[in-house]
Each structure stands twice: as C-alpha cells, then as structure tokens.
Amino acid sequence: MIRILGRNNSINVQKVMWCAAELAIPVERSDIGGAFGGNDTKDYLLKNPNGKIPTLIEDGFVLWESNTIVRYLCEVHGKAPWFPEDTRDRGVAGQWMDWYLTSLHPFMTVIFWQLIRTAPEDQDTLAIQSATEEASKLWAMLDNHLADRDFILGEEPSMADIPVGCAAYRWHEMAIDHPNLRHLRSWWERLADRTPYRENVMLPLT
Ligand SMILES: N[C@@H](CCC(=O)N[C@@H](CS)C(=O)NCC(=O)O)C(=O)O
C-alpha cells in the first residue's frame, strides 16, 4: 500500500490524492504538517530533508515534490490519458505542470495566505490586489489555451490538469475580483463534475 504523508488541506497533497483517486490507486494518508506538525522530526527529515509535504512511501521507496509524485504515479501506476503516450504530449503536460509551480503558484500563495490564513484585520489589501492582478494575467493565458480544448491536452484529462486544476478551485472559491474567463470557468466546471476531484480537492479552504 502506498503511503502519503501530508494533511489534506495542502494543495500539494491534494494534487497527489486527486491523482491517486483518478487512477484508482489505494493510498493511506497520514496527517502531517501545518497544525499537525511532524514534518520537522528527525524521522521525517530522513525521508524528506526538505521538511515539506507531501512525501510518498512505497515499499521503502521514498519520493517528495508533489508534481514529481504525480508524474511517478501516472507513469508507474497509470496509463493514458493520465500519462500521455505521445512524448510531445508528455512534454506539453510537463510544461503546464512546471508553469503552474514556477509562475502562478507564487501569486496564488500570496492570495491564499492573505485571505484564508490571515486574520481580516491583518490582511494586506494591496498585496492581495497586486497578486490577483498578476495571477489574472496568467489565468488568462490558460483561458486562451483552453478556448478550443476541453482539457489541457485536448479531449481528455491528463496529469497536465492536476496542479493547475487544484489551484482553479481555490481561485474560483476565494473572494477576489475575478476576470471573466469563460473557457477557464468551463474547464473548471468539467473538473468539478469528477468525483475524485470533488472528494480530494473541493474541501473547505483552511
Ligand atoms: N514544491 C513542494 C512544496 C511543498 C510545500 O511547500 N508544502 C507545504 C504545504 S502546501 C508545506 O509542507 N508546508 C509546511 C507545513 O505544512 O507544515 C511540492 O510541490 O511538494
């Protein structure tokens, strides 16, 4: 049985849990990190010296970094369309997964931490506004890409949809000024039709 270490209100844990559910891989998850702690112990740091969640453990094999875990699960335990057969499709999937992590995630983190994890009286309105404007430009890029596709690689969902799909729930759920991006919205609604997505990603924002 694959073990996943990490609390389920973490977007990075949600990526892995949603992926496992789509691939029907049984996993056992333990609450680690945040209010649960446990990710700064000697034992945890021996597995994951980065001290972050999630961490995957499978028969003594240990893997960390959420996008890497998603790719591993899709390649080793999944098949097309989640792990694209075509190498160019796989390249494009990696592109959008890395784009989310390096470009969009930093702005989403500011908005999320300010609105969800900061007391209203301590929130930095200017920081929220500025991050929302920057994130809107990036979401518009994805909206444009989705104008003639149901999912990031085409007609079917794949690992490409996972990181940014988790963020799309937070984006639509948070009380910010959303630009009108109808292709993005329709794609997100298609994700929200999926039980694995609803059960692992559409959780209360805490
Ligand atoms: N690049 C890493 C980032 C992991 C990360 O920052 N995880 C956060 C939760 S989303 C974390 O471990 N925070 C500390 C904690 O929960 O105690 C990944 O994608 O796995």
The ligand as a Tripos MOL2 file, in Angstrom:
@<TRIPOS>MOLECULE
LIG
   20    19     1     0     0
SMALL
NO_CHARGES

@<TRIPOS>ATOM
      1 N1          7.4910   22.1560   -4.0350 N.3       1 LIG1
      2 C1          6.9450   21.4030   -2.9500 C.3       1 LIG1
      3 C2          6.3020   22.3350   -1.9730 C.3       1 LIG1
      4 C3          5.7450   21.6260   -0.7910 C.3       1 LIG1
      5 C4          5.1660   22.5930    0.2130 C.2       1 LIG1
      6 O1          5.5450   23.7780    0.2780 O.2       1 LIG1
      7 N2          4.2420   22.0780    1.0310 N.am      1 LIG1
      8 C5          3.6710   22.8920    2.0700 C.3       1 LIG1
      9 C6          2.1680   22.6240    2.1770 C.3       1 LIG1
     10 S1          1.3000   23.0400    0.6880 S.3       1 LIG1
     11 C7          4.3150   22.5450    3.3880 C.2       1 LIG1
     12 O2          4.9250   21.4950    3.5320 O.2       1 LIG1
     13 N3          4.1660   23.4290    4.3630 N.am      1 LIG1
     14 C8          4.6500   23.1930    5.7090 C.3       1 LIG1
     15 C9          3.6350   22.5070    6.5630 C.2       1 LIG1
     16 O3          2.5630   22.1070    6.0870 O.co2     1 LIG1
     17 O4          3.9350   22.3440    7.7400 O.co2     1 LIG1
     18 C10         5.9200   20.3890   -3.5020 C.2       1 LIG1
     19 O5          5.3070   20.7120   -4.5250 O.co2     1 LIG1
     20 O6          5.7540   19.2970   -2.9440 O.co2     1 LIG1
@<TRIPOS>BOND
     1     1     2 1
     2     2     3 1
     3     2    18 1
     4     3     4 1
     5     4     5 1
     6     5     6 2
     7     5     7 1
     8     7     8 1
     9     8     9 1
    10     8    11 1
    11     9    10 1
    12    11    12 2
    13    11    13 1
    14    13    14 1
    15    14    15 1
    16    15    16 2
    17    15    17 1
    18    18    19 2
    19    18    20 1
@<TRIPOS>SUBSTRUCTURE
     1 LIG1         1 GROUP 0 **** ****
